[in-house]
Amino acid sequence: MATEIKFGTSGWRAIVADEFTFANIRRAVTGIAKYVAEQGGEPKVLVGRDPRFLGEMFVAEAAKLLAAHGVKPLVIPEAAPTPAIAYAVQQHKASGAINFTASHNPPEYNGIKFSTPDGAPALPEVTHKIEAEIKALGEMIPAAGSSKEKFEEVDVKPAYLKRVAELVDLAAIQKAGLTVVFDPFWGAGRGYSSDVLREHGVKVETVHDYRDVLFGGHAPEPDDELLEACKHKMKETGAAIGIATDGDADRFGIVDGDGKFIQPNYIIALLFDYLVETRGWRNGVAKSVATTNLVNALAEHYKIELHETPVGFKYIGELINKDAIAIGGEESAGLTIRGHVPEKDGVLAGLLAAEMVAVRGKSLGDQLKGLFAKVGSYYPMRENFRLTPEVKAAFVEKIKHDPAEIGGLKVTGVVRTDGLKLLLDDGSWVCYRLSGTEPVVRVYTESRKESELQPLSDAAKAWVMA
């Protein structure tokens, strides 16, 4: 039986040689090619990748299949960040992009992201049509591409870095004399953040700045526990900030000058505050339902419209396209700003954080203390909680109903934008989101006092099992 190919919040992902096979890639690309061809005109699609194993071969195969269906492929020969590919879609007025990446997933995974003509991740109404095209193939495996034609190649890096240099005050970073450490995690961000900083006279040190298809033996995810090499290099060089990107450079990780990891929730809030202060942008802010309410508090403080979206950056991308927001972010380290691509951009996020440190002349930790003094303190946490099939089945039924309390705290509001979010009477909240691919519930909690976070998390997880 043919593998069911489903596009989730960030495309289709699977384990290489298990479900991510050449046969299934042909099915997926054929579905995309048929969808694009049906849109009319003279379609052309960019084809890119991150540095994962066999990426070059997947790109070549996709290009041949697109051409066989009357869609002109524009091949990106080198590994490229997802946001750079998104920007190239706009610049080349393409019909979309196929990007072979599994983003921050472990090295045994690969995947396909499809972007629409605006450069944004495809919305469900598009991916459902692509899935229908794939399903219509039935058990048939499309033939391998046979074209010997050399397809047009596109270097996405120069135009993208030029745009980034327009959005970030790189001169301010240079003037402040900051040293920056950049960790691309062996990924597609290699040569992007570091090159643009060096071109503008900023001292940059790098770690993990070479291709490794195994990403050092772990997921290329810029989380606290995986940033030790970055922290060591910062201490060694006296760097004021460490910036990191994941496998396809759409996510970011930030380390403060003292070696402390600053979680994405806080970076989003700090940059929101900073952009209002320095750019004067007040047209709106967007965050996913699972992202810190520190953003809500700032929106209220500045009297700026808040948009709370389902999880999935495509929903924030829609608001960027409408110029409805100055900044949009997700707690899972996704961020973009006004006038940029409607896609997560880890390169931009890291550079903006460096600008913020340079212009304000304060560490991120000190800036966060100032933010808490302005609108109150917020302490968020996310955990994955594995469920047995029996517990999962019971939990699916349980979250259809609104509980009256969690851990002795009264539920004062219920939000069902995505999953189940419970607002509690002390200003804290809990959010549950079931994974669509594995027996896991994602449990998000946020307290107003640091000492109350762990008890709240324990109560939230106990409610799953109750």
N, C-alpha and C positions, 0 to 999 in steps of 0.2 A: 504494500500500500504506500502511495506517495506521501511524503512528509507534508503535514499541514504548515504552510508558511504564513505566519501572522506578524503584522507590523505593530509593535507596541508603541510606547511613548517616544522611543528613539530608534525606530526601525526594527528589523528582524535580526536576531542574534542566535547563534547556535555554536556547538563545539565542532571544530574542524575535524573532518574525516568521520564524524558521527552523522550529524544532520547537515552541517555546512560542507557540502560536497559539490563537485563541479556540476553534477546532475541537478541538484537543487538550486545552485546559482543560476544555471541556464533557465530553470523554470521561473525564478524570481525576476531575472532581468528580462525575460520574454514578456512577463506580465507587465512590467514597467514600460517596455518598448511599445507594447500594444496600447496601453493607456495613453502614452505620450503621442503616438501616431494618430490616435482618435481625436486629439485636441485640434488637429488641422494645422494649416500653415506649413512652414518648412522647419520642422523640429530639429533642435540640436541639444544634446545633453552632455554636460561635463562628467567625466569619469575619473574619480580619485581614490585615494587610499591612505591609511596610516601605515606604519612600518611593519605590520605583522607578517608572519610567514605566508608565502605564496601570493602576497598582495599584488605584485607585478603581473602574475599570470591571471589573477582574477580580473584585473583591469583590462588586460588584453582580450580576454574572453568576452567580457561585457561589451567592449567596443565593437567586436565583430558581430555580436548578436544585435546590437542597436542598428548597425549599418544594414544588416539583413532585413530589418523591418522598416527601412526608409528613414531612420533617425540618425542624423549626423553626430558621431561621437567627437568630443573635444577631450583629448587624453591629457591628464596631468601626470607627467612622467615621474616626479619625485613625491615622496610622502608629504602630505600637506594638511594643515589644521582644518578642522571642520569649518570654523568661521572664515578662513581664507577661501575655501571652496564656495561658501555661501556668498561672499562678496563677489567672487568671479562670476557666479550665476547672474548677478545683477549687472555687472560690467559688460558681460558678453551677450546680455539679453537672451540667455539660454532658456530652454523649456524646463530645465531642472538640472539636478545632479544626482548621480549614483556615487555613493561614497562607501568603499569597503572598509569598515571599521567596527570594532566592538568597544570603542571608547575606553572606559576604565575597567572593563571586564578582564578576568585573568587571561593569560597568553594562549590558552587552548581554545579560546573563543575567537570567532570573527563575526562580521555582520554586514548588513547593507542598510544604509540610511538613504532615503530618497527626499530630496528637497524640491520644492515647487519653484516656478519662475521668479518668485520674490526672494528666493534664497532661504526661506523658512522651512523647518521640518514639515513634511506633509501632514495635513490635518486628517482626521478620521474619514471624512467624506471622500478623500482622495485614496487613502490606503485601502479602504473597503473596496473601491473599484479595482485597484491593482490586485488585491486578494481574490476578487471574483474572476479576473482574467487568468490568474494562476490556477484557480480551481477548475476553470473551464478546460484546462489542458488535460485534466483527468490523470491517467497513469502515463500519458505520453511524456517522454523526456526529450526536449528539443535537441536537435542535432548540434554538435559543436560548431562554433563559428569557423568558416572556411576561408574568409577573406584574407588575401595576402597584401591588401592595400595598407600603405603607411598612413595612419590617421593624423590629423592636425593635432599638434601638441600645444599646451598652454602652460606658461610659467605663472602661477597665481601669486607668487611671493612679492614681486616689486609693487604692484598696485595695492595689494592689501597692506603692506607695511607703510606705504605712502599715506593711506587712509588712517591707519593707527596713529601715525605721527601728527595728523591733523586733529585727532581727537584727544591726544594726551599732551600735556605741557612738558615735553622732554627737556626743554631748556631749563625749566625750574629744577628738575632732578640733577642736571649737570651743574647748575649754579650752586646748589646746596652741597655739592661735593660728596654725594652719597655713593657708597659701594653697594652694589646689588648682587646677590647670588641667585642664579637661575638654574632650576632643576627641571628639565623637560621629560624626565622619567623615560629616557630612551625613545620618546614618542615623536609624533608629527610636529611638535613645537620646536624641535631642534633647529637652531639657526634663525629663529623668528624674534623672540623677545630679546635675546642676547645681541643679535645683529643690529636691531633698530636702536638699542641703547648705546652700543659702541659707536654707531654712526653719528650719534649726537653727543659724543664725548663723555659718556657715563662709564665709570669703571665697573666692569661686570666679571664675575667669576662663575664658572659653570661646574655642575656635577652631572653624571649620567648623560654626557653629551656625545653619545655614539649609538649606532644602531644595535639593538639586542632584541631579537624577535621574542625572547622569553621574558623581557622586562625584569631582568634580575631574579627571575623565578617567582614573581608574585604579580598581582594585579597592578597596572600602572595608574594607581589612584593616589593623588597627592594628599593623603591623610596624615595626621600627626605621627603615628607610629612608623610610617614609611619615609619620613623626611629627615632621618638622622644624618645622612650624608650632607644634606643641605645645611642643617644646623651646625655640623662640624666645620664646614667650609666658612660659614658666617663667623663663627668664633675665631677661626684662623685668620680671617681677613678683616675683622672688625666691621662687617657689613651692617647696614642699618635696617635692611629688610631682605627676606628671602621670598622669591616668587616661584611657583611651580605650576606645571600643567600636566594633565593626564594624557593618556595614549593618543587621543586625537585633538588635544589642546582646546577642548570646549569647556573643560572644568579647570578650576584653579585651587591652589593651596597657598596660604600666606603664613610666613613666620616672622614674628616681630624681632627687633634688634637684640632682645634679651634671650632669644632662642625659644620663645613661647609661641606655639601654634595658635593662630586666631581663627576661630571657626567661621565658615562661610556665612552663617547667619549674621554675625557681627560685621563682617566685611561689607555685606549688602547694606546694612543699616548705616554704617559709617560713610560709605560712598554716596548713599542717598543724601545724607546730611551735607556732605562735602560739595556735591553737585548743586544743591540748592544755594549753598553759600558762595561758590565760586562762579557758577554758570548762570545762576539766577533762574534756573528752570523750575517751573512750578506747575507744569501741565498734568502731572499725575505720577503715581508710582504703582507698580504691580508686584505681587508676590504670590507664590503658591500657598494654598491653604495650610500646608505643613511648615511654612517658614515663620520665623519669629514675629511675635506681636510688637517687638521693638519698632518694626517698620510702621505698624498701625499707629503707635504712639507718636512717632515723628510726623506722620501724615496729619494727625490731629493737631499736633503742635504748630505745624506750618499752614494748616488749613488747606491741605492739598488732597485731591481726590485719590482714594485708595481703591485698587482693583485686586480682589482676591480670587485667584484662578484655581482650576484643578491642577494637579501635578502633571507636568509635561510642558516643556518650554514653548511648544507651538502656540499655546494659548497666550503666553506673554508676547510671542512674536507678532501675533495679530495686532496687539495694542501698539507695538513699536511701528508697525506699518501704517497705523492710523495717526501716528504722532500724538497718541493719547497719554503717553508716559515719558518721564525723563529717564527713568531707570526701571528695570525689571529684574527680579532675581528669585532663585530657588535655593532652599537650604542645602541642596545637594551640589552646591558650588557652580550654579549656572547664573550668568549675568550678562546683560547688554545694556546699552544706553541709547538715548535719543540720537537719531541721525546715523545710526549704525545698522548692522545686519539684524534681522529678526531671529537670531540664533545665539546660543550660548557662546561666549568668547572668553576663554581662560587667559589668552595673551593680553587682551585689553584690560581685563580685571586686574591682573598683576601689575601692569604698568600704571594704571590709575591709582592703585594702592601706593605704589612708589611715589607718584606725584603728590599724593595726599600727605605722606610723611615729609616730603621735601618742602612743600608749601607751608604746612602748619608748623614744621619744626618740632614736632612732638612724636613720640613713639605711638604705635597703634594702641598699646595698652593704656597710655595716658589719655588718648583721644576717646577711648571707650569709657573710661571713668567720667570724662566730661559729658558724654552722651547720657550716661546713667543719671548724672546730676541734673541734666536738663529735663528728661522725661521719665525717669524711673529705671529700675534695674530689671533685667530679663535673663533667665538662665534656661536655655533650650537643650534638649537631648533627643537623639534618635537611636532606637535599638531595633534589631530584627529578632523576632521571637518565633522559633520553630514550633510547629503544631503537628500532632499526630492527625491522621485522617479523621478520626472520630472527633477530636477536639475542634478541628477546623470546621467540620460539618455543623457542630453545635454552635460555633462562634458565628458562622454565616447567618444562622437564624437569629442569634442574640442581637447582632448589630442592626437588625431591622426595626428594633424597638428602642425607644429613648430611655436610658436609665435615669433614675432620680438623683443618684449620688455615686461618687467614686472616692473610695478611701475616706469616707466621712465628710467629704466636701460636696455641697449641693450643686447640682447641674443647673446653671442659669440660662444656658443657651445651647442649641444644637445646630451644627452646620453640616450639611450633606453635599457640599460642593464636590467633594472627592473623598470617599470613605466616610468615616464618622468622626466629627470633631466635637468635643464636649467642652463648653466654656464653664468654668467653675467659679464659685462665689468669692474666692479670694484673689481673682485675677489670673489664676493659672489656667492651663488647658491641657487636654489630652486628645490626640488624634490617632485613629486606627485606619490603616490601609492594608488590605489583603493583596499579596502578590498574585499576579495572574499566571505566573509560571512555576512557582514552587510553594510548598506548604509553609508559608511564612506570613506572619502579620508584622507590618512595620508599625512600631509604637513610638509616636512622637509625644514628648511632654515638654512643658515649659512652666517654670515656677517664677515667682517674683522675688524669692529669697533663695540664695544658693543652698542654704541648709535644708530647704524643703524639696529640692529637686529629686534626690534619691528616694525619699519616702513616696513622693508622687509617682515616680517611675515604678516602684514596687507595687503600689496600689493599682496602677494602670495595668500591669502585667497580671496581677492577681485577679482582676476583673475578667480577663480573658478566660481564665480557668474556672472561675466561680460557677 
